[in-house]
Amino acid sequence: MHAGHVISGTAHVGLIAWLFLGGLFAPDPEQAQVSPVTLITSEEFAELQQASQSPAAEVETAQPEAPTPEPEAPAPPEPEAPAPEPQPEPQPEPAPAPEPAPEPVPEPEPLPPVTGAEEAPQVPPAPEQVQGPDRPDLPPSPEEAPRVAPEPVQRPEEDVAVDVETRPEVVPSDEPAEVQQEEQPPAAPEESTTEIVTEADRPSGAPTSSVRPKTRPQRVAEAPEPEAPEEPRQQAAQQPDPEPEPQQNNDAIDQALSEALGGGEPAETPRPAGPPLSASEREGLRLAVQNCWVVDPGSPAAQVVVTLAFSLDRDGQVQQSTLEMVSARGGDASAQRSAFDAARRAVLRCSAQLGGFRLPQEKYDQWRDIEMTFNPENMRNL
């Protein structure tokens, strides 16, 4: 047999034997001790405590008697106060000794004169600054004068009479002369210049150059709508109704054209336009786009009225390549561009949310090409 089987069998036999025979060798249980107990009330317990206490013996203490008071002896007479002794006269205090005079401080010896000292270099005076003209790049402006002459004449310093020629002052002399000369005041020609001085030639304090101002954005000019001339009703009444033209044979013309062009089938005639959109259909399209249109009241684009043109396919989807700005009014170029972008996003967002504008198919020729005006104050009809 294997050793494992022997060990396993022995262990099992021992375990079974312990289960059956283990209770025989258990010790006897210990017996509990029981004491008798009597229940009493609280009054009975208080009486038992009072009976157990012994009475304390009372000891009387003898109190001593109070002594009788003895008679007081008479007080001896007070002795007389001795006369005060005469105090000696105070001696005068000796005068304080005079303080010794301070020793004289010797005067400082004079310093010997410094020889061979270098003299400080003298600073040369600053050259006078010659102020030039305010603007040397400009030629000197001519002086103003009341008249123009080939040679300029300076204004005389003294007050002299104005004359054509310059004459010296003649003073009558005491010596007799052959011809008596009258006293004439000095004269000088009137002040003149070589050219007329205008306001443009006068010097001004304005700067010679300035910063170039910003150019204003070009505003898109709106073409004025031509007014249709009103014809008088009388003239319209006098004109006779035009006679209807005879209807031509379109088939014959198409056949002739096809033969002339070398054969082929005649071109298809354009489909007739369907009925126009009703007011409710136009209003529904406007409200649909308006719900998707977002305008910032504080931006410059809120002051721009922009007209947008676009085309739709038969499913009502917007063809993005056809979106363009027809006109814009108000604001600068950047504000107009922002207003156009907002209108463009509104059309594309509305078309994407609705899956195409819901318009009648029989009126496709009417709503294929649409122009819509976006006015921030009040969105206009189509």
Buried (B, 14 or more C-beta within 10 A) or exposed (E): EEEEEEEEEEEEEEEEEEEEEEEEEEEEEEEEEEEEEEEEEEEEEEEEEEEEEEEEEEEEEEEEEEEEEEEEEEEEEEEEEEEEEEEEEEEEEEEEEEEEEEEEEEEEEEEEEEEEEEEEEEEEEEEEEEEEEEEEEEEEEBEEBEEEEEEBBEEBEEEBEEEEEEBEEEEEEEEEEEEEEEEEEBBBBBBBBEEEBEEEEEEEEEEEEEEEEEEEEEEEEEEEEEEEEEEEEEEEEEEEEEEEEEEEEEEEEBEEEBEEEEEEEEEEEEEEEBEEBEEEBBEBBBEBBEEBBEBEEEBBBBBBBBBBBBBBEEEBBBEEEEBEBEBBBBBBEEBBBBBBEBBBEBBBBBBEEEEBBEBEEEBBBBBBEBEBBBBBEEBEEB
